């Protein structure tokens, strides 16, 4: 039981970091960015290229992962979302096509073979008598630190409050002097940075390959659908629900690990279309 608790907490922290960037875009931009998983893929490959191919310090690789996520996020907003005027269906189709194209591009550059990333933090630790890799523990701890920092950024800074205002009422925010286009650009960049960081940690505890963008996208969509739109704490809670469900399922019925999450999504859509927590506020 203790092992399930520890593993559930570690996995849930990572899932929350994966989902929060997607939640930001969905809340502020009112669109599903189906290329969001590419941020994670690019973040993982940036870390691999900088730290393992060029031999630079791992922290530089982590920064590169966040940086490529920022650039990719802003590029999507400027080149796809704005020209399509944030029309949800065309944006979703365009971002999905972009994700497939980016996957093909990564295969051309790096090949289609899976790569094992060197752990960001090496060694093993014991937590409550359970042995866990230091890398997985560090990924979860850093995820929680980033999420807490994001919460205070949204609540306590001028830009953060502007993001929250746009997420609640675009026209009202504009009338109060906020530039929604600027805030959307910042939000897409911030989402990209969070996705890039999540990709570094996700790839370091799993594997790095061109198609790895799909699994994080499914996780992010699941959290948004089950939790509802816009609440950072709702995202945290649902990420932990899904994380623990996957750990418990993997422990007792590993052959249906992913099926339980999909059934949860269907059940929530049927019974509670707005999610468990409805529409929250950033």
Secondary structure per residue as TSV (DSSP state, phi and psi in degrees):
chain	resnum	aa	ss	phi	psi
A	1	X	-	360.0	-42.9
A	2	X	H	-62.6	-39.5
A	3	X	H	-63.3	-42.2
A	4	X	H	-62.9	-40.4
A	5	X	H	-62.4	-47.2
A	6	X	H	-65.4	-47.6
A	7	X	H	-64.5	-35.9
A	8	X	H	-64.9	-41.8
A	9	X	H	-64.4	-41.0
A	10	X	H	-65.9	-46.0
A	11	X	H	-67.6	-39.2
A	12	X	H	-65.5	-38.9
A	13	X	H	-60.1	-41.7
A	14	X	H	-67.8	-41.6
A	15	X	H	-62.3	-37.7
A	16	X	H	-64.4	-41.7
A	17	X	H	-65.4	-38.8
A	18	X	H	-61.4	-42.1
A	19	X	H	-82.1	-26.0
A	20	X	H	-66.6	-37.0
A	21	X	H	-64.9	-38.4
A	22	X	H	-65.7	-39.7
A	23	X	H	-62.0	-41.3
A	24	X	H	-57.6	-48.3
A	25	X	H	-65.4	-43.3
A	26	X	H	-63.4	-37.5
A	27	X	H	-74.5	-44.6
A	28	X	H	-85.2	-45.9
A	29	X	H	-89.9	-11.9
A	30	X	-	61.4	27.1
A	31	X	S	-133.9	154.5
A	32	X	-	-91.4	114.4
A	33	X	-	-85.4	94.8
A	34	X	T	-78.3	0.6
A	35	X	T	-97.5	9.0
A	36	X	H	-59.1	-39.2
A	37	X	H	-61.2	-23.5
A	38	X	H	-66.4	-32.1
A	39	X	H	-55.2	-43.0
A	40	X	H	-68.1	-42.8
A	41	X	H	-60.8	-47.2
A	42	X	H	-65.2	-37.7
A	43	X	H	-61.5	-43.0
A	44	X	H	-63.7	-44.2
A	45	X	H	-69.6	-34.7
A	46	X	H	-63.3	-43.5
A	47	X	H	-61.8	-44.3
A	48	X	I	-60.6	-47.1
A	49	X	I	-67.1	-43.0
A	50	X	I	-73.8	-46.0
A	51	X	I	-87.5	-32.9
A	52	X	I	-105.7	-28.5
A	53	X	I	-88.6	-47.1
A	54	X	S	-86.0	-16.5
A	55	X	-	75.3	22.6
A	56	X	-	-82.8	164.7
A	57	X	-	-56.5	149.5
A	58	X	H	-61.0	-36.5
A	59	X	H	-63.6	-32.4
A	60	X	H	-66.5	-38.7
A	61	X	H	-63.5	-41.0
A	62	X	H	-63.2	-43.1
A	63	X	H	-62.8	-37.8
A	64	X	H	-64.2	-38.6
A	65	X	H	-61.1	-43.2
A	66	X	H	-68.1	-40.0
A	67	X	H	-64.1	-43.9
A	68	X	H	-66.4	-31.8
A	69	X	H	-65.2	-41.2
A	70	X	H	-60.6	-49.1
A	71	X	H	-61.3	-43.3
A	72	X	H	-67.4	-41.3
A	73	X	H	-62.7	-46.5
A	74	X	H	-65.8	-38.5
A	75	X	H	-61.4	-42.0
A	76	X	H	-60.9	-44.5
A	77	X	I	-62.8	-45.6
A	78	X	I	-73.2	-38.9
A	79	X	I	-95.8	-19.8
A	80	X	I	-120.8	-55.2
A	81	X	I	-67.5	-48.5
A	82	X	T	-63.1	-49.1
A	83	X	T	-59.3	-31.8
A	84	X	T	-88.0	4.1
A	85	X	T	55.2	36.3
A	86	X	T	56.9	24.4
A	87	X	-	-68.0	115.7
A	88	X	H	-54.3	-49.7
A	89	X	H	-65.6	-50.5
A	90	X	H	-59.6	-37.7
A	91	X	H	-63.9	-43.6
A	92	X	H	-64.3	-41.9
A	93	X	H	-65.2	-45.5
A	94	X	H	-64.4	-41.6
A	95	X	H	-70.1	-33.4
A	96	X	H	-66.5	-43.8
A	97	X	H	-61.3	-42.6
A	98	X	H	-59.5	-40.3
A	99	X	H	-60.9	-43.0
A	100	X	H	-65.1	-41.2
A	101	X	H	-63.7	-43.3
A	102	X	H	-64.4	-37.4
A	103	X	H	-60.5	-44.9
A	104	X	H	-62.6	-38.9
A	105	X	H	-64.3	-41.0
A	106	X	H	-64.8	-38.5
A	107	X	H	-61.5	-41.5
A	108	X	H	-63.2	-37.5
A	109	X	H	-83.2	-46.5
A	110	X	H	-108.0	-7.4
A	111	X	-	86.0	170.5
A	112	X	S	-100.1	4.5
A	113	X	S	-78.2	142.7
A	114	X	-	-67.9	149.0
A	115	X	B	-123.6	144.1
A	116	X	-	-100.6	120.6
A	117	X	-	-81.0	142.3
A	118	X	-	-65.2	138.3
A	119	X	-	-60.9	142.3
A	120	X	S	-66.3	-39.5
A	121	X	S	-123.9	125.6
A	122	X	-	-93.7	158.6
A	123	X	S	104.3	-176.0
A	124	X	E	-131.4	144.7
A	125	X	E	-121.9	160.0
A	126	X	E	-112.1	125.5
A	127	X	E	-121.7	115.6
A	128	X	T	53.1	38.4
A	129	X	T	83.0	-0.9
A	130	X	E	-104.2	129.6
A	131	X	E	-81.5	124.5
A	132	X	E	-131.9	151.9
A	133	X	E	-70.3	141.4
A	134	X	H	-61.0	-32.1
A	135	X	H	-65.8	-44.0
A	136	X	H	-67.6	-39.2
A	137	X	H	-65.4	-43.3
A	138	X	H	-63.2	-39.7
A	139	X	H	-60.4	-44.0
A	140	X	H	-67.9	-44.5
A	141	X	H	-62.7	-45.3
A	142	X	H	-65.1	-36.5
A	143	X	H	-59.0	-47.1
A	144	X	H	-65.0	-40.0
A	145	X	H	-61.4	-44.8
A	146	X	H	-63.0	-42.7
A	147	X	H	-66.7	-40.0
A	148	X	H	-65.4	-41.9
A	149	X	H	-61.5	-40.3
A	150	X	H	-64.1	-41.0
A	151	X	H	-59.0	-46.8
A	152	X	H	-70.9	-31.3
A	153	X	H	-61.7	-45.4
A	154	X	H	-66.1	-39.2
A	155	X	H	-83.4	-32.2
A	156	X	H	-111.3	-11.8
A	157	X	S	-107.7	157.7
A	158	X	H	-61.6	-46.7
A	159	X	H	-64.4	-41.4
A	160	X	H	-62.3	-42.7
A	161	X	H	-67.2	-32.4
A	162	X	H	-66.6	-39.6
A	163	X	H	-61.3	-44.2
A	164	X	H	-62.5	-40.8
A	165	X	H	-64.3	-43.5
A	166	X	H	-64.8	-36.5
A	167	X	H	-65.4	-28.9
A	168	X	H	-86.9	-41.7
A	169	X	-	-159.3	103.6
A	170	X	H	-63.1	-47.9
A	171	X	H	-65.5	-42.4
A	172	X	H	-62.0	-40.4
A	173	X	H	-63.8	-41.5
A	174	X	H	-63.7	-41.1
A	175	X	H	-65.5	-25.5
A	176	X	T	-87.9	4.9
A	177	X	T	101.0	3.7
A	178	X	-	-86.3	138.3
A	179	X	-	-90.8	101.8
A	180	X	H	-59.5	-35.6
A	181	X	H	-64.7	-43.8
A	182	X	H	-63.1	-43.4
A	183	X	H	-65.4	-38.5
A	184	X	H	-63.3	-41.2
A	185	X	H	-61.9	-44.9
A	186	X	H	-61.2	-43.0
A	187	X	H	-64.5	-43.2
A	188	X	H	-63.7	-38.1
A	189	X	H	-66.6	-42.7
A	190	X	H	-64.3	-42.9
A	191	X	H	-59.9	-42.1
A	192	X	H	-63.1	-40.3
A	193	X	H	-63.2	-44.7
A	194	X	H	-63.3	-40.7
A	195	X	H	-64.3	-42.5
A	196	X	H	-61.5	-43.9
A	197	X	H	-62.8	-45.0
A	198	X	H	-59.4	-37.3
A	199	X	H	-64.3	-38.8
A	200	X	H	-60.3	-49.0
A	201	X	H	-69.7	-41.7
A	202	X	H	-62.3	-45.8
A	203	X	H	-68.0	-30.8
A	204	X	H	-73.7	-20.5
A	205	X	H	-106.2	-4.5
A	206	X	S	-123.8	-115.0
A	207	X	-	-143.4	158.8
A	208	X	B	-107.2	121.6
A	209	X	-	-156.4	163.3
A	210	X	G	-62.7	-30.1
A	211	X	G	-90.3	10.3
A	212	X	G	-70.9	-8.7
A	213	X	H	-69.8	-20.7
A	214	X	H	-70.2	-49.7
A	215	X	H	-60.2	-47.5
A	216	X	H	-62.7	-34.3
A	217	X	H	-63.2	-43.4
A	218	X	H	-62.0	-42.4
A	219	X	H	-59.6	-47.2
A	220	X	H	-63.5	-44.7
A	221	X	H	-62.0	-41.7
A	222	X	H	-61.0	-44.2
A	223	X	H	-64.2	-43.3
A	224	X	H	-65.2	-45.1
A	225	X	H	-65.6	-45.9
A	226	X	H	-72.1	-39.5
A	227	X	H	-84.8	-23.4
A	228	X	-	95.1	176.2
A	229	X	S	-96.2	134.3
A	230	X	S	97.6	-12.6
A	231	X	-	-98.5	121.7
A	232	X	H	-62.8	-44.0
A	233	X	H	-68.8	-34.3
A	234	X	H	-62.2	-40.4
A	235	X	H	-62.1	-43.6
A	236	X	H	-61.0	-46.1
A	237	X	H	-63.6	-48.0
A	238	X	H	-69.2	-35.6
A	239	X	H	-59.6	-37.9
A	240	X	H	-72.4	-36.8
A	241	X	H	-60.5	-49.0
A	242	X	H	-67.4	-40.9
A	243	X	H	-59.6	-46.0
A	244	X	H	-68.1	-37.6
A	245	X	H	-60.5	-41.5
A	246	X	H	-69.1	-39.4
A	247	X	H	-66.0	-44.8
A	248	X	H	-63.0	-44.4
A	249	X	H	-63.7	-42.3
A	250	X	H	-64.3	-29.5
A	251	X	H	-75.5	-34.6
A	252	X	H	-112.6	-31.9
A	253	X	-	-140.4	67.8
A	254	X	G	-60.0	-24.6
A	255	X	G	-70.4	-16.3
A	256	X	G	-120.6	27.6
A	257	X	H	-54.8	-50.6
A	258	X	H	-76.9	-21.6
A	259	X	H	-66.5	-37.8
A	260	X	H	-61.3	-42.2
A	261	X	H	-62.3	-42.8
A	262	X	H	-64.2	-40.0
A	263	X	H	-64.8	-35.9
A	264	X	H	-62.9	-43.2
A	265	X	H	-60.8	-47.4
A	266	X	H	-60.9	-44.0
A	267	X	H	-62.5	-42.9
A	268	X	H	-66.8	-40.6
A	269	X	H	-60.7	-39.2
A	270	X	H	-73.3	-45.2
A	271	X	H	-93.3	-31.4
A	272	X	-	-139.4	79.0
A	273	X	T	-56.1	-25.3
A	274	X	T	-90.9	5.0
A	275	X	-	89.8	173.0
A	276	X	S	-65.4	-33.2
A	277	X	S	-111.9	5.1
A	278	X	-	66.3	-159.3
A	279	X	S	-86.0	120.8
A	280	X	-	-100.2	-169.6
A	281	X	-	-121.6	141.2
A	282	X	-	-66.1	360.0
